[in-house]
Amino acid sequence: MDLKLYAITDERFMGVENIVEKVMVAIEGGVTVVQYRAKKKEAREMYEEALKVREVTRKCRIPFIVNDRVDLALAVNADGVHVGQKDIPVSVIRKIVGGKFIIGLSTHNIVEAEKAQAENVNYIGFGPVYVTTTKEKPDPVVGAELLRKVTAFSRKPVVAIGGINTDNIGEVLACEPTGVAIVRGIFFGNPYKNAKKLREIIDATMG
């Protein structure tokens, strides 16, 4: 799985009427993974939106991940699920979804990242690296130095997340994560242009 540019949807920047278009142009701009995340919608609306995004990612052959909801991920035949520290334990999820299903796990400090090494996950998210407006109650900012420490010891691919944009992505990439996960920096404004610029920086740095 290519984790270089991991896009996460957000209901602030899209809805059922334009989510397909926004995801499609983001992929055209260079996004390599798409995660569907919606925090304030009813299950039925999430299902309908996720189905639409699933079709786009399937056509483009891009991995499709659903945030938090294992049931929704299975219902729309997603490629994986991304869970947090307070969600159903990874060991339980793995029993439900099987060995081929992608599981990502959020970590927010050194201790959580160390514990994640023993989990049966495909990658870990680490952050927020910078201040983020995506979550109402974000975890404390970790900064680039902690990110560097985690990428140095992690046996799992590390995806940096939190407040990353074209202005600071260079500092993040210098820490050598496997990829970067971005919400606002892709979907606020023109997703195609945003993704293209980010991907150009990523490719120039990571090769």
Backbone bond lengths (Angstrom), bond angles and torsions (degrees), N, CA, C in turn:
res aa  C-N    CA-C-N  psi(-1)  N-CA   C-N-CA  omega(-1)  CA-C   N-CA-C  phi
1 M - - - 1.458 - - 1.523 109.35 -
2 D 1.302 116.34 128.17 1.455 122.65 178.24 1.527 108.85 -85.90
3 L 1.314 116.42 109.72 1.463 121.85 -175.92 1.528 113.59 -98.80
4 K 1.317 116.99 7.73 1.468 120.62 -172.11 1.524 114.01 -50.25
5 L 1.325 116.77 -52.47 1.466 120.10 -177.86 1.522 108.53 -128.47
6 Y 1.322 114.14 100.15 1.462 123.69 -171.02 1.530 108.02 -103.21
7 A 1.320 116.70 109.22 1.465 121.62 -177.51 1.512 111.10 -93.68
8 I 1.345 115.92 137.03 1.463 121.93 178.71 1.519 109.13 -120.55
9 T 1.322 116.93 124.81 1.459 120.65 -178.64 1.529 110.51 -73.11
10 D 1.330 115.59 159.78 1.460 121.69 -177.90 1.521 108.26 -151.43
11 E 1.336 116.97 129.24 1.467 120.00 -176.62 1.521 113.68 -64.91
12 R 1.328 117.68 -14.41 1.465 119.75 176.69 1.528 111.81 -68.91
13 F 1.303 116.28 -26.67 1.459 120.48 -173.39 1.526 114.19 -111.51
14 M 1.323 117.45 -0.27 1.463 120.11 -177.54 1.522 110.11 -163.44
15 G 1.327 115.40 160.89 1.453 121.79 177.32 1.506 109.39 -142.91
16 V 1.328 116.03 -174.74 1.456 120.32 -176.63 1.519 111.94 -59.80
17 E 1.347 116.57 -25.64 1.460 120.27 -176.86 1.531 113.19 -78.08
18 N 1.340 118.41 -21.67 1.468 118.36 -176.95 1.523 114.73 -137.06
19 I 1.330 117.82 6.95 1.448 119.59 -177.59 1.529 112.09 -63.54
20 V 1.325 116.90 -36.61 1.469 120.51 179.85 1.527 110.45 -63.51
21 E 1.318 116.03 -47.14 1.465 120.13 -179.82 1.531 111.38 -61.64
22 K 1.329 116.67 -44.82 1.459 120.35 -177.22 1.525 111.67 -65.69
23 V 1.316 116.71 -41.33 1.462 119.78 178.37 1.522 110.56 -67.66
24 M 1.320 117.03 -41.33 1.458 121.06 -179.38 1.532 111.67 -60.10
25 V 1.322 117.07 -48.57 1.471 118.92 -177.38 1.531 110.94 -70.50
26 A 1.326 117.37 -29.74 1.463 119.94 175.91 1.527 110.14 -64.48
27 I 1.321 115.95 -41.56 1.469 120.66 176.88 1.523 110.09 -63.92
28 E 1.310 116.40 -42.46 1.462 120.67 177.91 1.527 110.96 -61.76
29 G 1.327 116.30 -30.30 1.449 120.76 178.73 1.519 113.86 -77.79
30 G 1.333 117.14 -15.65 1.458 119.27 175.55 1.510 116.95 131.22
31 V 1.324 118.27 5.98 1.465 121.34 177.11 1.526 110.02 -63.92
32 T 1.330 116.61 138.56 1.466 120.66 -176.47 1.525 114.08 -109.34
33 V 1.341 117.13 -16.77 1.468 122.99 177.17 1.523 107.41 -144.20
34 V 1.333 116.47 143.68 1.462 120.53 176.20 1.518 109.37 -124.22
35 Q 1.335 115.07 129.09 1.469 120.72 174.13 1.528 108.51 -112.76
36 Y 1.316 115.74 131.36 1.464 120.61 174.85 1.519 108.24 -91.04
37 R 1.344 115.16 120.27 1.462 119.91 178.08 1.528 109.66 -135.21
38 A 1.320 116.41 126.44 1.461 122.51 176.53 1.517 107.17 -143.82
39 K 1.311 116.46 122.84 1.463 121.01 -173.89 1.529 113.68 -100.18
40 K 1.323 117.37 -18.91 1.462 119.67 -171.55 1.524 113.78 -122.33
41 K 1.320 117.38 24.76 1.460 120.45 -177.82 1.523 111.13 -115.64
42 E 1.306 114.60 156.01 1.465 120.50 176.09 1.528 109.22 -72.06
43 A 1.320 115.40 156.08 1.463 121.04 -175.97 1.531 112.31 -57.80
44 R 1.332 117.57 -39.92 1.462 120.75 -178.06 1.528 111.10 -64.15
45 E 1.323 116.61 -43.49 1.465 119.94 179.30 1.532 110.83 -66.48
46 M 1.314 116.52 -38.70 1.467 120.27 176.97 1.530 110.42 -62.49
47 Y 1.302 115.47 -42.41 1.467 119.92 179.05 1.526 111.32 -60.26
48 E 1.326 116.15 -46.53 1.466 120.22 -178.61 1.520 111.75 -64.54
49 E 1.325 116.47 -40.69 1.472 119.44 178.07 1.524 111.23 -68.24
50 A 1.317 116.17 -44.75 1.465 120.45 -178.34 1.524 111.52 -61.95
51 L 1.329 116.78 -36.25 1.463 119.91 176.39 1.520 111.36 -60.67
52 K 1.317 116.18 -42.09 1.465 120.89 179.70 1.534 111.31 -64.13
53 V 1.317 115.03 -44.16 1.463 119.09 -179.92 1.528 110.51 -67.91
54 R 1.318 116.71 -36.83 1.460 121.15 177.36 1.529 111.06 -57.05
55 E 1.331 117.06 -41.85 1.463 120.98 179.96 1.520 111.51 -64.61
56 V 1.331 115.99 -41.41 1.466 120.15 179.38 1.524 110.78 -63.50
57 T 1.318 116.12 -47.37 1.464 119.36 -177.89 1.525 111.75 -66.95
58 R 1.319 116.99 -33.78 1.463 119.99 177.68 1.527 110.62 -65.14
59 K 1.327 116.53 -44.87 1.465 120.55 179.24 1.526 111.43 -62.60
60 C 1.321 115.95 -36.82 1.464 121.17 -178.21 1.525 112.79 -89.34
61 R 1.334 116.39 -2.44 1.463 122.47 -179.88 1.526 111.75 57.74
62 I 1.323 114.28 45.45 1.461 122.40 178.64 1.528 108.52 -113.01
63 P 1.332 118.61 133.27 1.468 120.10 178.36 1.530 111.81 -57.99
64 F 1.323 115.78 138.41 1.455 121.73 -178.95 1.521 109.48 -118.53
65 I 1.328 115.14 121.40 1.458 122.43 -177.57 1.525 109.57 -116.26
66 V 1.318 117.34 141.70 1.461 121.82 175.27 1.527 108.97 -108.59
67 N 1.318 116.40 135.03 1.455 121.46 -179.43 1.531 111.90 -78.83
68 D 1.307 116.49 131.23 1.472 124.73 172.01 1.526 116.37 68.33
69 R 1.332 116.93 -49.46 1.468 121.94 -166.68 1.532 112.88 -87.53
70 V 1.320 115.89 98.46 1.468 120.53 177.74 1.521 110.21 -63.17
71 D 1.335 116.50 -39.96 1.463 119.87 -179.54 1.518 111.75 -62.12
72 L 1.328 116.84 -41.90 1.453 121.03 179.15 1.526 111.20 -67.83
73 A 1.311 116.20 -40.21 1.463 120.29 178.56 1.524 111.45 -59.40
74 L 1.319 115.92 -43.30 1.463 120.31 179.28 1.531 111.14 -71.02
75 A 1.327 116.59 -36.82 1.464 121.12 -177.75 1.519 112.73 -63.89
76 V 1.340 116.99 -33.98 1.473 120.30 -178.19 1.522 111.59 -101.53
77 N 1.334 116.13 7.64 1.468 121.09 178.71 1.525 111.37 59.99
78 A 1.328 115.89 44.91 1.463 121.42 177.06 1.525 109.81 -69.90
79 D 1.318 115.84 168.54 1.465 120.67 178.56 1.521 111.60 -85.90
80 G 1.348 115.73 -18.33 1.448 117.40 -178.10 1.510 112.97 -172.65
81 V 1.326 114.52 -178.11 1.456 122.09 179.20 1.522 108.58 -137.61
82 H 1.325 115.67 146.94 1.463 120.45 176.13 1.518 108.05 -117.81
83 V 1.329 116.66 127.00 1.462 120.38 -175.45 1.522 111.56 -124.16
84 G 1.337 114.44 162.54 1.453 121.33 179.58 1.507 112.07 -105.03
85 Q 1.311 114.70 -178.08 1.459 121.17 -176.89 1.524 112.88 -66.41
86 K 1.318 117.86 -25.12 1.463 121.40 -176.68 1.524 112.64 -101.98
87 D 1.318 117.34 5.77 1.462 120.92 178.96 1.530 110.60 -86.17
88 I 1.324 116.22 -176.29 1.465 121.10 177.48 1.530 109.37 -55.63
89 P 1.326 118.82 135.91 1.466 121.03 -178.58 1.526 112.59 -55.20
90 V 1.319 115.76 144.49 1.460 121.63 -179.13 1.527 111.56 -56.96
91 S 1.331 117.15 -39.02 1.466 120.64 -178.56 1.522 111.08 -60.93
92 V 1.323 116.51 -36.80 1.466 121.13 178.84 1.522 110.03 -72.72
93 I 1.314 116.62 -43.50 1.464 121.06 179.41 1.519 110.33 -60.15
94 R 1.335 116.40 -42.32 1.464 119.82 -178.32 1.527 110.84 -62.68
95 K 1.315 117.91 -35.93 1.464 120.55 177.41 1.527 110.83 -65.43
96 I 1.323 115.97 -33.74 1.466 120.64 -178.76 1.514 111.86 -74.71
97 V 1.348 116.33 -45.26 1.473 120.72 -169.65 1.521 114.26 -94.22
98 G 1.321 118.02 -18.96 1.454 119.62 -179.28 1.524 113.00 91.28
99 G 1.309 114.53 177.09 1.457 120.23 -172.49 1.511 116.82 -76.93
100 K 1.337 118.42 -25.53 1.457 120.68 -175.30 1.531 113.46 -87.30
101 F 1.306 116.39 -14.43 1.460 121.62 -177.98 1.527 109.73 -72.23
102 I 1.309 117.34 136.67 1.462 121.77 179.78 1.527 110.09 -77.84
103 I 1.319 116.14 132.96 1.457 121.09 174.07 1.526 108.86 -127.54
104 G 1.334 115.44 126.00 1.451 121.11 174.23 1.509 108.93 -112.88
105 L 1.326 117.50 150.01 1.463 121.89 -177.23 1.526 110.63 -132.27
106 S 1.324 116.16 128.52 1.464 120.86 177.44 1.526 110.45 -76.42
107 T 1.334 115.81 137.49 1.467 121.69 173.06 1.525 107.83 -132.94
108 H 1.338 116.12 149.67 1.467 120.14 -172.50 1.521 113.59 -130.12
109 N 1.308 116.83 1.84 1.459 120.28 178.01 1.530 109.03 -159.86
110 I 1.325 115.63 175.21 1.463 120.61 -176.90 1.528 112.03 -61.80
111 V 1.321 116.81 -42.37 1.469 120.60 -177.94 1.524 110.99 -61.46
112 E 1.332 116.74 -47.12 1.469 119.74 179.57 1.523 111.04 -64.04
113 A 1.326 116.99 -39.16 1.467 120.41 179.54 1.525 111.27 -66.32
114 E 1.330 116.48 -36.80 1.461 119.94 177.89 1.527 111.05 -67.38
115 K 1.333 116.61 -43.97 1.463 120.57 179.04 1.528 111.38 -63.46
116 A 1.314 116.43 -33.52 1.465 121.20 -178.32 1.522 112.68 -64.92
117 Q 1.329 116.66 -20.21 1.467 119.56 -179.38 1.524 111.32 -63.59
118 A 1.321 116.34 -26.81 1.470 120.55 -178.77 1.520 112.77 -90.63
119 E 1.329 116.49 -4.84 1.463 120.78 -179.15 1.526 111.11 -85.06
120 N 1.322 115.25 152.22 1.467 120.48 178.82 1.525 110.00 -86.27
121 V 1.346 114.88 67.43 1.458 121.33 -179.54 1.521 109.86 -115.78
122 N 1.317 115.84 158.86 1.464 121.10 179.90 1.519 112.75 -89.06
123 Y 1.319 116.75 -24.45 1.460 121.47 176.76 1.519 108.49 -163.44
124 I 1.322 116.10 164.21 1.460 120.33 173.60 1.528 108.93 -121.89
125 G 1.329 115.02 144.65 1.449 119.64 170.56 1.513 107.04 -94.36
126 F 1.348 117.69 143.36 1.459 119.95 178.62 1.524 109.57 -134.43
127 G 1.347 114.94 126.21 1.446 119.36 -179.33 1.519 110.81 164.57
128 P 1.322 117.02 -169.44 1.463 126.80 6.45 1.529 112.49 -76.52
129 V 1.313 115.50 132.81 1.468 119.96 179.04 1.528 110.16 -67.72
130 Y 1.337 115.14 -40.93 1.469 121.07 178.44 1.529 109.55 -126.66
131 V 1.305 115.88 175.04 1.464 121.25 176.47 1.526 109.01 -60.46
132 T 1.323 116.03 134.49 1.462 120.68 -178.85 1.524 110.99 -129.82
133 T 1.320 115.43 147.15 1.470 121.05 176.95 1.523 111.20 -104.06
134 T 1.320 117.24 3.92 1.460 121.21 -175.53 1.523 112.06 -68.33
135 K 1.323 116.86 -39.28 1.459 120.58 -178.25 1.534 110.44 -106.29
136 E 1.338 115.25 145.04 1.455 120.17 178.98 1.527 111.72 -67.46
137 K 1.332 116.33 -36.70 1.462 120.79 178.11 1.533 108.93 -128.22
138 P 1.337 115.99 76.45 1.466 119.58 -176.74 1.522 112.52 -68.68
139 D 1.316 115.76 154.87 1.459 120.91 174.46 1.521 108.75 -72.03
140 P 1.341 117.75 162.05 1.465 120.52 179.54 1.530 111.84 -58.03
141 V 1.322 115.32 143.34 1.468 120.67 178.69 1.526 109.72 -63.16
142 V 1.338 116.75 134.75 1.467 120.81 -178.01 1.525 112.03 -93.95
143 G 1.335 117.35 -31.73 1.450 120.18 -179.88 1.515 112.85 81.44
144 A 1.316 115.52 165.16 1.461 121.67 -176.54 1.520 112.36 -67.99
145 E 1.330 117.89 -34.36 1.459 120.38 -176.12 1.529 111.66 -64.26
146 L 1.327 117.03 -43.35 1.471 119.19 177.30 1.521 110.98 -67.24
147 L 1.324 116.19 -37.19 1.469 119.71 176.92 1.527 109.61 -58.86
148 R 1.313 116.66 -43.69 1.466 120.93 179.95 1.536 111.12 -60.57
149 K 1.322 116.28 -40.83 1.463 120.52 179.65 1.525 111.10 -63.79
150 V 1.333 116.25 -41.09 1.464 120.34 -178.83 1.524 111.22 -68.22
151 T 1.306 117.24 -44.29 1.469 119.26 179.51 1.524 111.43 -63.91
152 A 1.338 116.27 -26.56 1.465 120.36 -178.81 1.527 112.04 -71.67
153 F 1.346 117.64 -35.95 1.467 118.52 -177.18 1.526 114.30 -104.14
154 S 1.309 118.40 -15.52 1.465 119.99 -173.03 1.526 112.87 -71.13
155 R 1.308 114.88 130.33 1.466 120.99 173.54 1.529 110.67 -87.59
156 K 1.327 115.07 -11.20 1.459 121.22 176.91 1.526 108.53 -96.29
157 P 1.328 118.10 147.08 1.464 119.63 173.36 1.524 109.72 -57.38
158 V 1.320 116.71 138.44 1.462 121.89 -177.85 1.526 109.87 -112.26
159 V 1.324 115.56 124.88 1.463 121.37 176.05 1.526 107.73 -108.63
160 A 1.329 116.09 116.32 1.460 121.00 178.96 1.520 109.70 -76.57
161 I 1.339 116.46 142.43 1.461 120.54 -177.42 1.524 110.18 -146.60
162 G 1.321 116.09 152.22 1.442 121.24 173.05 1.512 114.75 111.68
163 G 1.338 116.61 100.06 1.449 121.57 174.45 1.516 115.74 68.70
164 I 1.312 117.54 18.47 1.472 121.00 -177.44 1.529 110.05 -81.91
165 N 1.328 115.93 134.42 1.465 121.93 178.61 1.520 109.80 -148.37
166 T 1.316 117.02 -174.24 1.461 120.14 -176.84 1.520 112.58 -66.16
167 D 1.321 117.01 -23.03 1.468 120.24 -178.54 1.531 113.00 -77.15
168 N 1.335 117.18 -31.57 1.467 119.03 -175.33 1.519 114.62 -117.28
169 I 1.325 117.29 -0.28 1.458 119.22 -175.76 1.529 112.25 -63.45
170 G 1.333 117.20 -27.22 1.453 119.74 178.58 1.522 112.09 -61.46
171 E 1.321 116.86 -41.87 1.463 121.55 178.16 1.526 110.69 -65.61
172 V 1.325 116.47 -37.32 1.464 121.13 178.54 1.526 110.69 -66.46
173 L 1.313 116.94 -47.09 1.465 120.97 -178.06 1.524 111.67 -65.06
174 A 1.325 117.12 -27.63 1.458 120.92 177.45 1.520 111.58 -64.78
175 C 1.327 116.74 -20.48 1.469 122.32 177.52 1.526 111.83 -83.08
176 E 1.307 116.93 -3.79 1.468 125.14 175.34 1.523 114.93 61.87
177 P 1.334 117.83 49.08 1.473 119.04 171.15 1.528 108.94 -73.49
178 T 1.316 116.32 165.10 1.465 120.26 175.39 1.521 110.69 -71.48
179 G 1.338 115.47 -31.08 1.458 120.02 -179.64 1.511 111.05 -166.57
180 V 1.333 115.38 179.26 1.464 121.34 178.21 1.526 108.61 -127.96
181 A 1.328 115.67 138.72 1.464 121.64 177.07 1.522 108.29 -106.72
182 I 1.325 116.09 128.77 1.460 120.58 -172.61 1.524 110.70 -136.69
183 V 1.321 115.36 138.42 1.465 122.17 177.58 1.528 108.97 -109.54
184 R 1.314 115.02 -80.47 1.466 121.70 -175.70 1.529 112.16 -59.41
185 G 1.325 116.59 -40.54 1.454 120.66 -177.33 1.521 114.02 -63.56
186 I 1.339 116.28 -14.43 1.471 120.54 175.71 1.517 110.95 -105.95
187 F 1.326 117.57 -50.12 1.464 120.43 -167.71 1.530 115.53 -92.69
188 F 1.330 118.31 -8.50 1.455 119.55 174.45 1.527 108.35 -87.84
189 G 1.319 116.22 117.05 1.462 119.64 -175.87 1.513 111.01 95.47
190 N 1.307 116.99 -132.55 1.468 122.60 -176.87 1.533 109.82 -98.71
191 P 1.329 118.61 104.48 1.469 121.06 -176.62 1.520 113.75 -59.88
192 Y 1.319 116.44 -34.66 1.467 119.09 -179.88 1.526 111.25 -66.15
193 K 1.327 115.98 -51.33 1.462 120.13 -179.12 1.526 111.41 -64.43
194 N 1.338 116.34 -40.78 1.460 120.28 179.46 1.524 111.66 -62.18
195 A 1.334 116.01 -48.71 1.461 120.55 -179.13 1.529 110.96 -64.75
196 K 1.306 116.46 -40.11 1.470 120.65 -178.75 1.528 111.16 -62.66
197 K 1.332 116.24 -43.81 1.463 119.64 179.97 1.520 111.09 -66.75
198 L 1.333 116.38 -42.47 1.461 120.41 178.15 1.529 110.77 -62.74
199 R 1.312 115.85 -43.59 1.467 120.19 -178.29 1.525 111.49 -65.37
200 E 1.313 116.97 -35.82 1.460 120.45 178.02 1.524 110.63 -63.22
201 I 1.332 116.73 -40.64 1.459 120.57 177.98 1.524 110.36 -67.81
202 I 1.330 116.23 -43.31 1.464 120.97 179.50 1.527 110.92 -60.37
203 D 1.315 116.23 -48.67 1.478 120.35 -177.33 1.518 111.45 -65.13
204 A 1.321 116.67 -36.20 1.469 119.75 179.13 1.517 111.76 -68.34
205 T 1.329 115.48 -27.77 1.470 120.54 -177.77 1.524 112.59 -92.32
206 M 1.330 115.56 -45.90 1.453 120.02 -174.03 1.522 113.50 -93.91
207 G 1.321 116.42 -19.48 1.448 119.88 -178.95 1.510 113.49 81.67
